[in-house]
Amino acid sequence: MSAPATTPTASAPAGSEPRLTHAFADALPELAVPWKAAPAPHPQLLVLDEALAAELGLDPAWLRTADGVRFLTGEHVTDGAQPVAQVYAGHQFGGYSPRLGDGRALLLGELTTRSGEVRDLHLKGSGRTPLSRGGDGLAAVGPMLREHVISSAMHALGVPTTRALAVVATGRDVQREVVLPGAVLARTASSHLRVGSFQYARATGDLGLLRRLADVATARHHPAAAAAGSPQDQAKALLDAVVAAQADLVAQWVLLGFVHGVMNTDNTTISGETIDYGPCAFVDAYDPAASFSSIDHAGRYAYGAQPGVLEWNLARFAETLLPLLVEEQDDDEGSSDRAVAIATESLGAYRPRFARAWRAGMRRKIGLAHLAGDDDAVDQLVTDLLGLAQTDHVDHTGLYRRLADAARAGSGAPARDLFLAREAFDAWADRWLVLSPDAAAMDATNPVYVPRNHLVEEALAAATDGDLAPLERLVEVVTHPYVERTGWERYAEPAPDAFGPYTTFCGT
């Protein structure tokens, strides 16, 4: 999947260079600050996702040339590219910031994939911008490689996500608590429109800007909303679509044991893709209170809190759309009340949508998706299993693969040693096995391999010291998550006790 570190070769012919468009900057200049990336003193390509490059219509051979590597750091601007820093606002840990934006990132432009989809090409760690707010605009190798590992795994797991195209070492040191080698991440996304984009547009008081932003988001991500009828109906359809996409996304996170760690509104996308992997982690032992981020002192973004946080973020999105949900009238108070009622109705769909997605996912995880109807017995099995797993600190990922083995064996024995309360588990297994769980379906649903926190840290430490081999092997493993392979046993195991409590950092 990834090419190893390479030194740039001689430049390829100009015909190999990608041609980008700049639709975002053209349509929404109020949200785009033209800017140039900081030059990288000694760029070296560390990682290149060749399959993704091919999807994007990019030539991997050219990307390895001197011009190609400089393109990936933003220094070489190809035809059609108009690099901009995007402006947005956002609630960060519940506190509102009216002007955030790309403080160390740039949107180079858009690419059209071979299948006709439009994708952003975006840089992270490309230097200071007018939105840096005192930061240095830089990124270290470790956090950029982390995003490569985790986003690659999430894509392989079927989770909507931004994707890492390349990581380039810059040859520039980055001062954090210690001096670290610097890097730039080149990533793609359906777009980088966020709830925070709408918060900024609404705060300007420019209704025309807000309408244009909604039109761009609708056309780019939820085109069915454009057929909803009146402009007001289209705005409601956009809200409905974002609510549905985000409900489905957070359900996938919870099912997999993924903890995002920084669910600010500026990290809540309109597309329904996962973005920003700075302080993320995967739970080992199942624990709804699991929280890893060094700055999430109150556990606002804890594992089990994520569905509620997402609902709160969507309420902030709905607030931005209130002026678009009703026609402008002289009776401002009446119009406002109607808009709030419409938005509240749309938000009311979030909890049932999340519950359906999570419930269906849990039925798949325990091999009972084939049972029709609203079976209270199955729901109770799920509730009881999670209660046992939480009490006994059972490994979340490993549990469901062991249960698949148990389904094949017709006995709870393969999973029994995961539990301390073994008699309680035996009683649960008897109730479950009588329903004939589908082991093959469980294997197709439950990964063997996820980016285990201790393995990610091990690989990043080696990469920071110049050894990419552990990281390349880890990426190979986590991008093939569902088939158990000989020789990969350590990648399926939870962290050893010596690893201790795990803390993640944003990497800023």
N, C-alpha and C positions, 0 to 999 in steps of 0.2 A: 504493500500500500504506500509506504513512504520511502523516498529515496534517502540514502545516507548523506551525511555532510559532504559537500563538494566545494571545490574552489571554482569560481566562475571561469568558463572557457571564453574563447574569442566570440565577439558579437556575431549573431546570425543576421541574415539579410533582413532588411526592413519589412519585407512581406510577411515575416513570421510574427511580427508584433501584433498584439491584440488591439482591437478598436473598441473603445468604450463609448457609451452614451452618457448624457448628463441630464436625464429627465427630472430627477429630484431637484437639482439646482435650478433648472429652468422653471419648473412649476411652482417652487416654493423658495424663492430667493430670500425671503425674510427668515428662513430657517437654515440658511447656508452661508457660511463665512468662507470666501475663497482663501486658500492657504496652501503652503508648500511644506512638504516633509523635510525634516532635518537630514542633511547628508549623513550617511553611515561611513565612518572612516575606513573600515576594512570589512565590508560585508562578506559573509560566508553562509551559504545555504545549508541549513541544518536538516530541514524536513521539507519534503515536497510530496503532496498527495497526488500522485500521477493520475489515478482514476478520476478524482474530482477535477483535475485540470482538463482531462479529456471531456468530461461532461460539460465543462464551461467553454469548450472549443478552444482551449489554450494549448499551445505546443510545449510539452514538457522539455524538449531539447532546447528550445529558445529560452525558457525560464531558467535554465542552468547557465546561460551565457552571462557575460558581464552586464549587458543591458537588461537581460531578464531579471537578474538578481536585484539590480538597481530599480527596476520596475516594481518588484515586490517590497522594496523599502520606501517607495514613493518618490525616489529621486529622479528616475527616468519617467517622464510623463509622455505616454503614447498618444496617438491621435484620438481625439474624442474625450479624453480624460480631462476633467476640470475638478481637481481635488478641492473638497470643501470640508470644513468642520461643521457638523450639524448642531443646531441649537435646540435645546429642550429644557424643560423644567422637571420637577419631580419631588415626590415625598420620599425622603430617605430616613428609614427607621421611624416613620410617622411624622417627621418634621418637614415642612414645605420649603423648598429652595426654588425661587422664581426663575433663576437662570443657571442652568448647569451646562450641558453640552459636551462636545468632544474635546476634552482637555488634553488628551494624548492620543487622539485618533483622527483619521481622515477617511472620508468617503472618496475613493478615486473615481467612481462612476458605476455604471451598470453594464453587465454583460448579458447577452442572450444565449442560453444554453442550446445544445443541439436539439433538445426537445421543445424549444420555443419559449422556455420560461425565462423571465427576467430576474437576474440576481445582482445584488450589490457586491462590489469588491471593496473591501474596507480594511484599513490598516489600524493596528493598535501598537502603541509604543513608538510612534513616528515623530515625536518631538512636541515642543510647546506650541500651543495655539492661543488665540485671544480668549479662549474659554478655560485656560489651564488653572485659574484661581490659585496661583502660587505654586503649583506643582511643576515638576521638571519635564513633564510630557513623555517620559521615557518608561521603558519596561525592562525587566530582567529576563534572562533566558528561562529560568524555572517557571514562572507564572505563564509565560507564553507557551511553553511546552506542555504545561498542565492543561491549558485550554485545548491544545491539539489532542492530547490523550482522551480527555473526558468527552469532548464533542465528537470525536471519532467513535467512541464507544456508544454514545447516545444515538448516533445515526445508525449504527449497527443494531441497536436494540429497538429501532423503529420509532424513536422519539423525535418529534420535530425539533430541529436545532440549527443554529448557525454551524458552519463547518470551517475547519482550518485548512486552508490551501497550502500554506507554507509558513515556516519559521526561519528567519534569517538572523544570525548573530551579526551585530553591528560593528563590533570591534571597539565599542565605547563602553567604559565602565559606568555603572549606575550606583549611586550612593543611596543605600537604605540603612539598616542597622549595621550592615557591613557592606563593603564594596562588592558588587556582583557584575558579571558580564551582561551586557545589554543585548536586547533582541527586538525585532519587529515581527508581529504576527499579521499575516494576510489571511483574512477570513471572508467567507461569503454568507449571504443571508437573503431570504426573500425580500426583505428590506430591513432598514433599521428604524422604521417608524415605531413609536412607543406611546404608551399612555402619556408619558412626559412630553412628547411632541404636541399632543393635543392640549395638555395643561398650559404649555407656553403660548400656543396660538390663542387659546381662550383668554389668557391673562392680558394679551395685547389689546383686547377690546375690538379687534379688527374682524368683523363677522365675515368679510370676504375671504380673509386668510383661512379662517376656520372652515368655511365651506370648501375652499380649494383643497385643504388638507384632507377633509373627509372624502372628497371626490377622488383624490390620488389614492388614498387607502382602500377605497371601495374597488377602484379599477385594478389595483395591484394585487389585492388579497381576497376580496370577497365580491367578485363581479356579479354574483346573483343578486346582491342587494341593489344594484343599479336598476333592476327590473321591478322593483317593489312598488312603483307608482310615482306619487308626488315626491318632491325633495324631502318632505318631512318623513314620509314612509321609508325613503331610502336611508335616512339617518337612523331611524329605528332599526331597520334591517341590518345596518352596519353594526350597531350596538349588539343586536341579537347574535350576529355571527361571531363577534369577538368574545362575547360571553361564552358561547358554545365552544369555540376553539380553546380558550384558556381553561375551561372546566375539564375538557378532555385531556389537556396537557398536564395539569396538576394531578389528575388521577393517575396518569402514567408515572409521574415522579413518585407518588406515594407507593404505587404497586411495586416499583423497582427498589425502593429504599433510598431514593436520591434526595439529598438535602441541598437546595440551591444556595442558601446562606445569605443572600443579599437581594431579597425580593422587593426592592424599591419600585416605585411606579415607572421610573426611567429604565427599569429592566423588565418591564412587562410589555411584550411586543403586541402589535396589532395583528400580526400574522399568526400568532399562536406558536411561535418558535421559542425554544430555550435560548437565552442569551446571557453572556457574562458568567464565566466559570471561575471567577477569582477565589472565593472562599467555600466552594462547594465540597461535598463529600458524599460517600455512600455509607449508610449505617451497616455495621457488622451486627451486633446484637439488636434485636427489634426493640425499639424504645421510642414512643411518640414524642418524648421530651428531648430527644437527641438534638444537640445544637453544637456546631463546631467552630463557627466564625469567632475570631478573637474580639470583634467589635460588637457582637450581638449579645451584650451582657444580660439582657432580660429574657433571652430566648424568644424574641418576637418572631423570628423566622425558623423556629424549631421544626423538626420533621413533621410532627403531627399538626402543627399550626399552619402549615402551608395552604391548605384549602381555604381557611378563614382569611388569611392575608390576601389571597388572590381575589376573594370576594370584595374585600375592602378596596383593593386597587381598582377593580372594575367599577365600583361605585364612584371613584374619582374620575374614571373615564366617562361614565354616564353624566357626571356634572358638567364636563366640558361640552357635551353635545346638547345640553338643554336648549340653547337658542335655536338649534336646527330641528328640534323635534316638533315644533309648532310654528304656524305662520305668525309673522309679526303682527301684533294687534295693538290698538290703543290701550286696551285693558291689560296692562302689563301684569297685574297681580293674577288675573284669571289665566293668562297665557302661561305664566310661570307655574301655577298650580297644575295645569294640564300637562306641561312638560315633565314636571316631577312625577306625576302619576304614570306617564308613559315610560319614563326611565325606570321607575320602581317595578313596573310590570316586567320589563326586560330583565332586570336584575333578579327578579323572583324565579327566573328559569335556571339560575346558576346552581343552586343547591340540588334540585332534582337531577339536573344534567350530570353534575359531579357524582352524585350518589349512584346513578345508573351506570356510569362508566366504571367507577370503582367496584361496584357490586359485581358487574359482569366480569371485570378483570380478576377479582378474587375467586369467582366461580371457575374461571379458566385455570387459575393457579392451583386449585385443589382438584382439578380434573372433573368438575361436575357441570361444565357448561352445557352438556347434552341434556340435562334435566330441564324440562319445560315448565313455564309458569313461575309464579311467585311462591317459591317453596320456603316457608318459614324455617323448616328443618335445616336447609342449606345455610340460610343466613345465620342461624344459631351456631352451626358448625364453624363458620368463619369467625364469629365473635368469640367463641370458646377457644379456638386455636390461637387467635391473637392474644387472648388473655394468658394462656399458658406460655406462649413465646415471650411475652413481656415479663412475666414473673420469673421465668427461668433464664432470661437473657440469651435466647436462642438466636443463632446466626440467621439473619433474614434471608439471605440469598441461598445458603446451603439447605435450609429447611425444606424448601419446595422440591428441590432435586431429590432429597432423601425420601420425601413423600411419594415422588414418582416411583422410586425403587420399591417403596412399600406397596404401592398400587400393583406393581408387577408381581410382587411376591404374594399378594393377598394376605399380608401380615404387616402389622405396624413395626415389626422388629428392626427394619433398616433405619428407621428414624428415632427409635426409642431412646438411644443413648444421648440424643441431643437435649433431653429433658431431665430435670431433677425430680419432678413430680411424675414418676413413670407410671404409676397406677392411674393417675388422672389422664395421662396421654393414652394409655391402653384403652381406657373407656371411650375417649374421643375417637381413637382409631377404629374401634368396633362400630361405632355409629357411622363413621365415614365410609368404611370399606363395604358395608352392606349396600351402599348406593352405587357401587361399581365405578369408581373413578377411572378416568381414561389416562393411562400412564403416558402414552405417546403424545397426546394433546398437552399434557403437563410438560413434557420435554420440549415441545415447540414453543411453550409460553414462558417457561422459567429459565433464565440464563444460568449456565454453570459459572461463567466468568463475568465479573464487573470490575471496574477499576478500584480494587481494594486500596484503602488509604495508605497502608504501610508499603504496598508495592509501588504506588505512585510516588511516594516520598523517596523511596529507595532509588527509583529510576531517575527522578529529577536531581537528586544529589549527585548521582554518577554523571548525568549530562552536564550539570554545572561545572563539574571537574573535567569535562572534555570527553567522557566516555558515553556514547549514545547507544551502545549495544543493549543495555537493559531496557531502555525506553523503547527501542525498536521492537524488541521481543514482546514487551507489554502491549504495545499497540497491536501487534499481530494477534495476540491472545484475545484482547477485548473486542476486536473487530470480528471475531468468530465466536460469539458468546454462547451459542446453544448446543454445540456438539462437544462432548467430553473427549479429550485427547490424552493419550499416553505421553507422559513427560511434562504435562502442564499441571500436575497435581497441586503444586504450591500456589498457583494462581487462583485456585478454588477455595483456599483455606482462609479463614478469618485471621486477623492480626494476632500474633502471639501476645501473651500477657505482658511481656517485656516492652511491647510497643507503647503501652500506657495510654492515658487520655490524649485524644487527638485534637489539635487546634489548627484551624486554617486561617489564612491571611489573604487580604484582597490583592496584594502584590503591587499596590500603587506606591 
